[in-house]
Amino acid sequence: MSKVVLKDIKKTYDNKKIIIDNINLEIEDKEFLVLVGASGCGKSTILRMIAGLEEISGGELYIGDKKVNNVHPKDRDIAFVFQSYALYPHMTVYENIAFGLKMRKVKKDEIDKKVKEAAKILDLEELLDRRPKQLSGGQRQRVALGRAIVRNPQVFLMDEPLSNLDAKLRVQMRSEIKKLHEKLQTTFIYVTHDQTEALTMGDRIVVLDKGIIQQVDTPENIYNNPSNMFVAGFIGSPQINFITCSILNNTLVFGDLALELPQEVMDIIQNNKKVVIGIRPEDMINSEGNIKLCVKVDMTELLGSEKIAYFNIGDNKCCAKLPAKYDLDETLILSIDSKKMFFFDEKTGERII
């Protein structure tokens, strides 16, 4: 059983600066959970507290059924994969993978068996005699994973393990880590600032901001049903369009457009109130759109099979994602389905509908 539970976990420095503010989170056995957020949001601090590398200022941390607040890192039955790989340059691949087992005084034949099993899983069998300087970035990352695998831990902790790789290798390693999780059938907790990694890898995603959980959900729900403006703006590329509007006499006013709102929307949104609507760039041109709006295109970017058109709606900078073959001149007729709009409270940023 490799369930991880955080109860009211808090981290402060100098008893003043709050880094993590009362985090409550249950990570299920065999789950692949991704912690995502901007730099400084606290995601790596949470990972390091689970590992025992950071002291917990308050709350309770459980791995399996055991409270581990004061348990030494080596006794927590976890494996940590670092961003920097942390390989010993003077050791071979075999020796790097075997190092942790040797320190635990595991028998030589058992070490050999475990190292070779891990090398087979990670396609490192032909590289066991090489040293790290003779390996590519992706190969070094696989060696770091191999060193974790041989431990057969309850929980794998990964702190931005792909950030040092180029774009092509990151895509390849994302797939390899997911396959590894399926093979090992154990709990993975993965930290990244890359929302693409979060969406493609996680069973569930935890979106963090300033040490506070903003939303915990499946990738689909995080994208399609964000709980607030921060989540909506952080997840998705290009970023969602935010347009500040007024509600006047059951009418939504933004730019030069006045849209009469359905009664079910008005039942939730009070009249004479400012709101922010969110529209994904891919939803700006919709065949079922009931809102038509002509905008002047300021700039376009070609991204292979797609192009991004940039324009203003009122004082709001917006963009639309279009097929590369879309016939585009200085103006663009937007066609928006009102059902694809998100409504947020302007003051709190919380989702209204």
C-alpha positions in Angstrom: 0.0 0.0 0.0 1.7 3.2 -1.2 -0.9 5.8 -0.5 0.5 9.3 0.6 -1.6 11.6 2.7 -0.9 15.2 3.6 -3.0 16.6 6.5 -2.8 20.3 7.2 0.8 20.4 6.0 2.5 23.7 6.5 5.9 25.1 5.8 7.2 28.4 7.2 10.7 29.9 7.3 11.8 31.9 10.4 8.2 31.2 11.8 7.0 34.0 9.6 7.2 33.5 5.8 4.5 31.0 4.8 5.7 28.8 1.9 3.0 26.0 2.2 -0.3 26.9 3.7 -2.3 24.0 5.2 -2.1 21.6 2.3 -4.6 18.7 2.4 -4.1 16.0 -0.2 -4.5 12.3 -0.7 -2.4 10.5 -3.3 -3.9 7.1 -4.1 -1.9 3.9 -4.3 -0.4 3.4 -7.8 -1.6 6.9 -8.9 0.5 9.2 -11.1 0.0 12.6 -9.5 1.5 15.8 -11.0 2.1 19.0 -9.0 2.2 22.0 -11.3 2.6 25.7 -10.9 4.9 28.6 -11.6 8.4 28.9 -10.0 8.1 29.6 -6.3 4.6 28.2 -5.8 5.9 25.5 -3.4 5.6 22.4 -5.5 9.2 21.3 -5.0 9.0 22.1 -1.3 6.0 19.7 -1.0 8.0 17.0 -2.7 11.0 17.6 -0.5 8.9 17.4 2.6 7.5 14.0 1.5 11.1 12.9 0.9 12.2 14.1 4.3 14.6 16.6 2.8 12.6 19.6 4.2 11.3 19.8 7.8 7.6 20.0 8.1 6.5 23.1 10.1 3.0 21.8 10.9 0.5 19.0 10.0 0.9 15.2 9.5 2.4 13.3 6.6 1.7 9.6 6.0 3.2 7.1 3.6 1.1 4.0 3.6 -0.3 3.7 7.1 2.8 5.2 8.8 3.2 8.7 10.0 6.6 9.8 8.8 7.0 13.4 10.0 10.1 12.5 12.0 11.3 9.5 10.0 14.7 9.8 8.4 14.6 10.0 4.5 16.4 6.7 4.0 13.7 4.9 6.1 10.7 6.4 4.2 10.9 3.8 1.4 10.9 6.4 -1.3 13.1 7.1 -4.3 13.9 10.6 -5.5 14.8 11.5 -9.1 16.4 14.9 -9.3 16.4 17.5 -12.1 20.2 17.4 -12.3 20.4 13.5 -12.5 23.0 13.5 -9.7 25.1 10.8 -11.3 28.7 10.0 -10.1 31.0 10.9 -13.0 33.7 8.5 -12.1 31.3 5.5 -12.0 30.0 3.4 -14.8 26.2 3.2 -15.5 26.2 -0.2 -13.8 27.9 1.3 -10.7 25.7 4.3 -10.6 22.5 2.2 -10.6 24.0 -0.3 -8.1 25.3 2.4 -5.7 22.3 2.7 -3.4 22.0 -1.1 -3.0 25.7 -1.4 -2.2 25.3 1.2 0.5 22.5 -0.9 2.0 24.8 -3.9 1.9 22.6 -5.9 -0.4 24.2 -9.2 -1.6 26.3 -8.9 -4.8 24.2 -11.4 -6.8 21.0 -9.7 -5.8 22.5 -6.3 -6.9 23.5 -7.8 -10.2 20.0 -9.2 -10.8 18.3 -5.9 -9.9 20.6 -3.7 -12.0 20.2 -5.9 -15.1 16.4 -6.0 -14.7 16.3 -2.2 -14.5 18.7 -1.9 -17.4 16.4 -4.1 -19.5 13.3 -2.0 -18.6 15.1 1.2 -19.5 16.9 0.0 -22.6 20.3 0.5 -20.9 21.8 -3.0 -21.4 24.3 -1.9 -24.0 25.4 1.1 -21.9 26.3 -0.5 -18.5 30.1 -0.1 -19.0 29.9 3.6 -20.0 30.4 6.6 -17.8 27.9 9.6 -17.6 30.0 11.9 -19.8 29.6 9.3 -22.6 25.8 9.5 -22.5 23.2 11.8 -23.9 20.9 13.7 -21.7 18.1 11.2 -22.2 20.4 8.3 -21.4 21.6 10.0 -18.2 18.0 10.6 -17.2 17.2 6.8 -17.7 20.2 6.0 -15.5 18.8 8.2 -12.7 15.5 6.4 -13.1 17.3 3.0 -13.0 18.9 3.9 -9.7 15.5 4.6 -8.3 13.9 1.5 -9.8 16.3 -1.0 -8.2 15.3 0.3 -4.8 11.7 -1.0 -5.4 10.3 1.9 -3.3 6.7 2.5 -2.3 6.7 6.0 -3.9 8.7 7.6 -6.7 9.3 11.4 -6.3 10.4 13.3 -9.4 11.4 16.9 -9.3 11.3 18.4 -12.9 13.3 15.5 -14.3 12.9 16.5 -17.9 13.7 20.2 -17.7 17.3 19.9 -18.8 16.4 18.0 -22.0 15.6 19.4 -25.5 12.0 19.5 -26.7 12.2 16.3 -28.8 13.8 14.3 -25.9 11.2 15.7 -23.4 8.4 14.3 -25.6 10.2 10.9 -25.8 10.9 10.8 -22.0 7.3 11.7 -21.1 6.2 8.6 -22.9 8.9 6.4 -21.3 8.1 7.6 -17.8 4.4 6.9 -18.3 5.2 3.4 -19.6 7.5 2.9 -16.6 4.7 3.8 -14.2 2.4 1.3 -15.9 5.1 -1.5 -15.6 6.0 -0.8 -12.0 2.4 -0.2 -10.7 3.5 2.1 -7.9 2.8 5.6 -6.8 4.5 8.5 -8.7 4.5 12.1 -7.5 5.9 14.3 -10.3 6.7 18.0 -10.1 6.8 20.3 -13.2 6.2 23.9 -14.3 5.3 22.6 -17.8 1.6 22.4 -18.2 2.0 20.1 -21.3 3.8 17.6 -19.1 1.0 17.9 -16.5 -1.8 17.4 -19.0 -0.2 14.4 -20.8 1.2 12.5 -17.8 -0.9 12.9 -14.8 -3.9 10.7 -13.6 -4.7 13.8 -11.6 -3.2 17.3 -11.5 -2.6 19.6 -8.5 -2.4 23.2 -9.5 -0.6 25.3 -7.0 -0.2 29.1 -6.5 1.7 30.7 -3.6 1.7 27.6 -1.5 -2.1 27.0 -1.8 -3.9 24.3 -3.8 -6.1 26.0 -6.4 -7.6 22.8 -7.9 -7.1 19.0 -7.8 -8.7 17.1 -10.7 -8.2 15.0 -13.8 -6.4 16.7 -16.7 -9.8 16.9 -18.6 -11.6 18.6 -15.8 -8.7 21.0 -15.0 -8.8 22.1 -18.7 -12.6 22.1 -19.3 -13.8 23.1 -15.8 -11.2 25.4 -14.1 -12.2 26.5 -10.7 -10.8 30.0 -11.0 -9.0 32.4 -13.2 -5.6 31.3 -12.1 -6.2 27.7 -13.1 -7.9 28.7 -16.4 -5.0 31.0 -17.2 -2.2 28.6 -16.2 -3.4 25.5 -18.1 -3.8 25.8 -21.8 -1.5 27.1 -24.7 -2.0 29.7 -26.0 -3.4 31.1 -22.8 -7.1 31.5 -22.4 -8.6 34.9 -23.4 -9.9 37.0 -20.4 -12.4 39.7 -21.3 -13.7 42.1 -18.7 -17.5 42.7 -19.2 -20.4 44.4 -17.6 -23.8 42.9 -16.9 -26.5 45.6 -17.6 -30.2 44.8 -17.8 -29.7 41.1 -18.4 -27.2 41.9 -21.1 -23.5 41.1 -21.4 -21.5 44.0 -22.7 -18.0 43.5 -24.0 -16.2 45.4 -26.8 -18.9 46.7 -29.2 -21.1 43.7 -28.5 -24.2 43.4 -26.3 -25.4 39.9 -25.7 -28.6 39.0 -24.0 -28.0 36.4 -21.4 -30.1 33.3 -20.8 -32.2 33.3 -17.6 -30.3 30.4 -16.1 -27.1 32.5 -16.4 -28.9 35.5 -14.8 -30.0 33.4 -12.0 -26.4 32.9 -11.0 -24.9 36.2 -12.1 -26.3 39.3 -10.4 -27.3 42.2 -12.5 -25.2 45.4 -12.7 -22.0 43.5 -11.9 -18.6 43.3 -13.6 -17.4 39.9 -14.6 -14.5 38.4 -16.5 -15.3 35.9 -19.2 -12.8 33.3 -20.4 -12.7 31.9 -23.9 -10.1 29.4 -25.1 -8.3 30.5 -28.3 -9.6 27.3 -30.1 -13.2 28.3 -29.2 -13.0 31.7 -30.9 -14.1 30.2 -34.2 -16.9 27.8 -33.7 -19.3 26.5 -36.3 -22.1 26.5 -33.7 -21.2 30.0 -32.5 -24.2 32.3 -31.6 -22.0 35.4 -31.0 -20.5 37.1 -34.0 -17.8 39.8 -33.6 -15.5 41.4 -36.2 -12.0 42.2 -35.0 -8.9 43.8 -36.5 -6.0 41.4 -36.7 -2.7 42.9 -35.3 -0.4 39.9 -35.9 -0.3 36.3 -36.8 2.0 33.4 -36.0 2.3 30.3 -38.0 2.8 27.1 -35.9 3.0 24.4 -38.6 -0.6 23.0 -38.9 -2.0 26.0 -37.0 -1.8 29.8 -36.9 -2.5 32.2 -34.0 -4.2 35.5 -34.8 -3.8 38.3 -32.2 -6.3 41.2 -31.8 -8.1 43.3 -29.2 -11.6 43.1 -27.8 -12.1 46.4 -26.1 -9.0 46.9 -23.9 -8.4 43.1 -23.7 -5.6 41.5 -25.7 -6.9 38.2 -27.2 -6.0 35.5 -29.7 -7.6 32.8 -31.7 -6.2 29.4 -32.8 -7.0 28.6 -36.4 -6.0 26.0 -39.0 -2.9 27.0 -41.0 -5.0 27.1 -44.2 -7.6 29.4 -42.7 -8.0 32.4 -45.1 -7.1 35.4 -43.1 -6.8 39.1 -44.0 -6.8 42.2 -41.8 -10.1 41.4 -40.2 -11.5 38.3 -38.6 -15.1 37.3 -37.9 -15.2 35.6 -34.6 -17.9 33.0 -34.0 -18.2 32.1 -30.4 -20.5 29.6 -28.7 -21.8 31.1 -25.5 -21.8 27.6 -23.9 -18.0 27.6 -24.3 -17.6 30.7 -22.1 -16.4 30.7 -18.5 -17.7 33.4 -16.2 -15.4 34.6 -13.3 -15.9 37.0 -10.5 -13.8 40.1 -11.3 -12.7 40.7 -7.6 -12.1 37.1 -6.4 -11.2 35.4 -9.6 -13.5 32.5 -8.6 -15.6 30.7 -11.3 -19.2 31.8 -11.3 -20.5 29.5 -14.1 
